[in-house]
Amino acid sequence: MATRAEAAIPLDDNPVGDGFAAFVDRWIFVFMAAMLIAVVLIGFIPDSLQKIAEVGAGERPAFPIQMHLHAVLMGSWLLLLFTQTILMATGKRGLHMQLGLLGMVLAPMLVVAGVLLVPANFASRIDFAQGAAPEVSAQLPGFLNFMTNIALLQLRAGFCFLVLVILGLHARKHDPSLHKRLMILATIVPMPAALDRMQFLPHSLPNSPLTVDLWPLFLIAPMFVWDLYRQRRIHRAYWYWLGVIAPTGILLNVMWNSEWWHRVAPPILYG
């Protein structure tokens, strides 16, 4: 038997009535998608401008083509998510389902581009260091050590993102409530790439990846708190998310700066 709280919200979360709660039910996912776009812009625009200046000054290599590809695909994914949430909020479910086919193609492309970006970053920096000034070349060992750890974050993000997207797409017809939350949660997975670039936030990197998992909790909070308020329970989507994030997070912390990872990874990542 359904509880009174569960009965208040249908399975697909279609808002009932015209009150404030119904308004938030309808637009909370649009807000989440817009917030994630804002996070990416806040994190990457200042950082990118600084890096472009460093490239112009000869202090770092030009961005590899894989980085441009990854940026285009990530931007496309965020815009698609934002569009999809608006379509559902405005009742255009048919168009939402048709456009969702694009997500099935875009998600694996984004993961592949992210994986290809890892060795490309190493290769571009190594090639640059070979012809750079001595003071720039001297920074290469520290860069390789740091990026070997960062590769763990990148590979983990790609894996968790893809798993959550697959689960979300699988639920799109039989469980829209689960579907929409998993798509948001999947998109939050790579957000540390933007959060770590926000210099006004405290970070545990490079010593520990602790804040990589802590700051995204603040991004999840609006949706989580509203769900908890409306449904009086933790929606199962968050348990799915925890089931993916927790074990990979433990593995990440075990491997971070480990002698084994720094012995095994370099031949794979940059030869």
C-alpha positions as CSV (number, residue, x, y, z in Angstrom):
1,M,0.0,0.0,0.0
2,A,1.3,3.4,-0.9
3,T,1.9,5.9,1.8
4,R,0.1,9.3,1.7
5,A,3.4,11.0,0.8
6,E,4.1,8.6,-2.0
7,A,0.5,9.0,-3.3
8,A,0.9,12.8,-3.5
9,I,3.4,12.4,-6.4
10,P,2.7,10.1,-9.4
11,L,5.3,7.7,-10.6
12,D,6.3,10.0,-13.4
13,D,6.3,13.1,-11.2
14,N,3.8,14.9,-13.3
15,P,2.8,17.9,-11.1
16,V,-0.7,18.1,-9.9
17,G,-2.4,21.5,-9.4
18,D,-1.2,25.0,-9.8
19,G,0.4,25.7,-6.4
20,F,4.0,26.4,-5.5
21,A,4.8,22.7,-5.0
22,A,3.4,21.8,-8.4
23,F,5.5,24.6,-9.9
24,V,8.7,23.3,-8.3
25,D,7.9,19.7,-9.3
26,R,7.6,20.9,-12.9
27,W,10.7,23.2,-13.0
28,I,13.2,21.7,-10.5
29,F,14.9,19.6,-13.2
30,V,15.2,22.6,-15.5
31,F,16.8,24.5,-12.6
32,M,19.2,21.6,-12.0
33,A,20.2,21.5,-15.7
34,A,20.7,25.3,-15.8
35,M,22.7,25.2,-12.6
36,L,25.1,22.6,-14.1
37,I,25.6,24.8,-17.2
38,A,26.4,27.8,-14.9
39,V,28.9,25.7,-12.9
40,V,30.7,24.7,-16.1
41,L,30.9,28.3,-17.3
42,I,32.1,29.6,-13.9
43,G,34.7,26.9,-13.6
44,F,36.0,26.8,-17.2
45,I,35.8,30.3,-18.6
46,P,38.4,32.0,-16.3
47,D,40.6,28.9,-16.4
48,S,40.5,28.6,-20.2
49,L,41.3,32.3,-20.6
50,Q,44.3,31.9,-18.3
51,K,45.5,28.8,-20.2
52,I,45.0,30.6,-23.6
53,A,47.2,33.4,-22.3
54,E,49.8,30.9,-21.2
55,V,49.8,29.2,-24.7
56,G,50.3,32.6,-26.2
57,A,53.2,33.3,-23.9
58,G,54.8,30.0,-24.7
59,E,54.4,28.6,-21.2
60,R,52.2,25.6,-22.1
61,P,51.3,23.6,-25.2
62,A,48.4,24.4,-27.4
63,F,45.2,22.5,-26.6
64,P,45.1,19.1,-28.3
65,I,42.2,18.4,-30.8
66,Q,40.8,15.8,-28.3
67,M,40.2,18.6,-25.8
68,H,38.3,20.7,-28.3
69,L,36.2,17.6,-29.2
70,H,35.5,16.8,-25.6
71,A,34.5,20.4,-24.9
72,V,32.1,20.4,-27.8
73,L,30.5,17.1,-26.8
74,M,30.2,18.1,-23.2
75,G,28.6,21.4,-24.2
76,S,26.2,19.6,-26.5
77,W,25.3,17.2,-23.7
78,L,24.5,20.0,-21.3
79,L,22.4,21.8,-23.8
80,L,20.6,18.6,-24.7
81,L,19.9,18.0,-21.0
82,F,18.6,21.6,-20.5
83,T,16.4,21.3,-23.6
84,Q,15.0,17.9,-22.5
85,T,14.1,19.2,-19.1
86,I,12.3,22.2,-20.6
87,L,10.4,20.0,-23.0
88,M,9.1,17.9,-20.1
89,A,8.3,20.9,-18.0
90,T,6.2,22.4,-20.8
91,G,4.4,19.1,-21.6
92,K,6.2,18.2,-24.9
93,R,6.8,14.6,-24.0
94,G,6.7,13.3,-27.6
95,L,9.5,15.6,-28.8
96,H,11.4,14.9,-25.6
97,M,11.4,11.1,-26.4
98,Q,12.4,11.7,-30.0
99,L,15.3,14.0,-29.0
100,G,16.3,11.5,-26.4
101,L,17.7,9.3,-29.2
102,L,20.4,11.9,-29.6
103,G,21.5,11.3,-26.0
104,M,22.0,7.6,-26.8
105,V,24.6,8.5,-29.3
106,L,26.1,11.5,-27.5
107,A,26.8,9.8,-24.2
108,P,29.2,7.1,-25.5
109,M,30.8,9.6,-27.8
110,L,31.5,11.9,-24.8
111,V,33.0,9.0,-22.8
112,V,35.2,7.9,-25.7
113,A,36.4,11.5,-26.2
114,G,37.2,11.8,-22.5
115,V,39.2,8.6,-22.6
116,L,41.2,9.7,-25.7
117,L,41.8,13.1,-24.0
118,V,43.8,11.4,-21.1
119,P,46.8,10.2,-23.2
120,A,46.5,13.3,-25.5
121,N,47.2,15.6,-22.5
122,F,50.3,13.7,-21.6
123,A,51.6,13.6,-25.2
124,S,51.1,17.3,-25.8
125,R,52.9,18.3,-22.6
126,I,55.8,15.9,-23.2
127,D,56.3,17.1,-26.8
128,F,56.1,20.7,-25.6
129,A,58.7,20.1,-22.8
130,Q,61.2,18.7,-25.2
131,G,61.6,22.0,-27.0
132,A,60.8,24.3,-24.2
133,A,63.0,26.5,-22.0
134,P,64.9,24.6,-19.2
135,E,62.7,26.1,-16.5
136,V,59.6,24.8,-18.3
137,S,61.0,21.4,-19.0
138,A,61.9,21.1,-15.3
139,Q,58.2,21.1,-14.4
140,L,57.5,18.0,-16.5
141,P,58.1,15.4,-13.8
142,G,55.7,17.1,-11.4
143,F,53.1,17.5,-14.2
144,L,53.3,13.8,-15.1
145,N,53.0,12.8,-11.5
146,F,50.0,15.0,-10.9
147,M,48.3,14.0,-14.2
148,T,48.8,10.3,-13.5
149,N,46.6,10.8,-10.4
150,I,44.1,13.0,-12.3
151,A,43.8,10.2,-14.9
152,L,42.1,8.2,-12.1
153,L,39.5,10.9,-11.8
154,Q,38.9,11.1,-15.5
155,L,38.6,7.4,-16.0
156,R,36.3,7.1,-13.0
157,A,34.1,9.9,-14.2
158,G,33.7,8.4,-17.6
159,F,32.8,5.0,-16.1
160,C,30.3,6.3,-13.6
161,F,28.7,8.7,-16.1
162,L,28.2,6.0,-18.6
163,V,26.8,3.5,-16.1
164,L,24.3,6.0,-14.7
165,V,23.3,7.2,-18.2
166,I,22.7,3.5,-19.3
167,L,20.5,3.0,-16.2
168,G,18.7,6.2,-16.8
169,L,18.0,5.4,-20.4
170,H,16.9,1.9,-19.5
171,A,14.3,3.4,-17.2
172,R,13.0,6.1,-19.6
173,K,9.8,4.2,-20.5
174,H,8.8,2.2,-17.5
175,D,10.0,4.6,-14.8
176,P,10.3,8.3,-15.8
177,S,10.8,9.3,-12.2
178,L,14.0,7.3,-12.0
179,H,15.0,8.3,-15.5
180,K,15.0,12.0,-15.1
181,R,16.9,11.9,-11.8
182,L,19.6,9.5,-13.1
183,M,20.2,11.7,-16.1
184,I,20.8,14.7,-13.8
185,L,23.0,12.6,-11.4
186,A,25.0,11.3,-14.3
187,T,25.7,14.8,-15.5
188,I,26.9,15.8,-12.0
189,V,29.5,13.1,-12.1
190,P,32.0,15.0,-14.3
191,M,31.3,18.3,-12.6
192,P,34.5,18.2,-10.4
193,A,36.4,19.1,-13.6
194,A,34.7,22.5,-13.3
195,L,34.6,22.7,-9.5
196,D,38.3,22.0,-9.2
197,R,39.0,25.0,-11.3
198,M,37.1,27.4,-9.0
199,Q,40.0,29.0,-7.1
200,F,37.6,30.5,-4.5
201,L,36.6,27.0,-3.2
202,P,38.9,25.0,-0.9
203,H,40.3,21.9,-2.4
204,S,42.2,18.8,-1.2
205,L,44.0,18.3,-4.5
206,P,46.7,17.3,-5.2
207,N,47.2,15.5,-1.8
208,S,43.8,13.9,-1.7
209,P,40.7,13.5,-3.9
210,L,38.4,14.1,-1.0
211,T,36.8,17.3,-2.2
212,V,36.2,15.7,-5.6
213,D,33.4,13.8,-4.0
214,L,32.4,16.5,-1.4
215,W,31.6,19.5,-3.7
216,P,29.2,17.6,-6.0
217,L,27.0,16.9,-3.0
218,F,26.1,20.6,-3.0
219,L,25.0,20.3,-6.6
220,I,22.8,17.3,-5.8
221,A,21.4,19.0,-2.7
222,P,18.5,21.1,-4.3
223,M,17.0,18.1,-6.1
224,F,17.6,15.8,-3.1
225,V,16.2,18.1,-0.5
226,W,13.1,18.8,-2.6
227,D,12.5,15.1,-3.2
228,L,12.9,14.4,0.5
229,Y,10.4,17.1,1.3
230,R,7.8,16.0,-1.3
231,Q,8.2,12.2,-1.0
232,R,9.3,11.9,2.7
233,R,11.8,9.3,1.6
234,I,15.1,9.0,-0.3
235,H,14.3,8.4,-3.9
236,R,15.8,5.2,-5.2
237,A,17.8,7.2,-7.9
238,Y,20.1,8.4,-5.1
239,W,20.8,4.8,-4.0
240,Y,21.7,3.9,-7.6
241,W,24.0,6.9,-7.7
242,L,25.6,5.9,-4.3
243,G,26.0,2.4,-5.5
244,V,28.2,3.6,-8.4
245,I,30.0,6.5,-6.7
246,A,30.9,4.9,-3.4
247,P,32.9,1.8,-4.5
248,T,34.7,3.7,-7.2
249,G,35.4,6.5,-4.7
250,I,37.0,4.0,-2.3
251,L,39.1,2.6,-5.1
252,L,40.1,6.1,-6.2
253,N,41.4,6.9,-2.7
254,V,43.2,3.6,-2.4
255,M,45.0,4.1,-5.8
256,W,45.7,7.9,-5.4
257,N,49.4,8.4,-5.1
258,S,49.9,4.7,-4.7
259,E,53.2,3.2,-5.8
260,W,51.4,0.5,-7.8
261,W,49.4,3.0,-9.9
262,H,52.4,5.2,-10.6
263,R,54.3,2.1,-11.7
264,V,51.5,0.6,-13.9
265,A,49.9,3.7,-15.3
266,P,52.7,5.6,-17.2
267,P,53.4,2.9,-19.8
268,I,49.6,2.9,-20.5
269,L,49.1,6.6,-20.4
270,Y,52.1,8.0,-22.1
271,G,54.6,5.2,-22.9
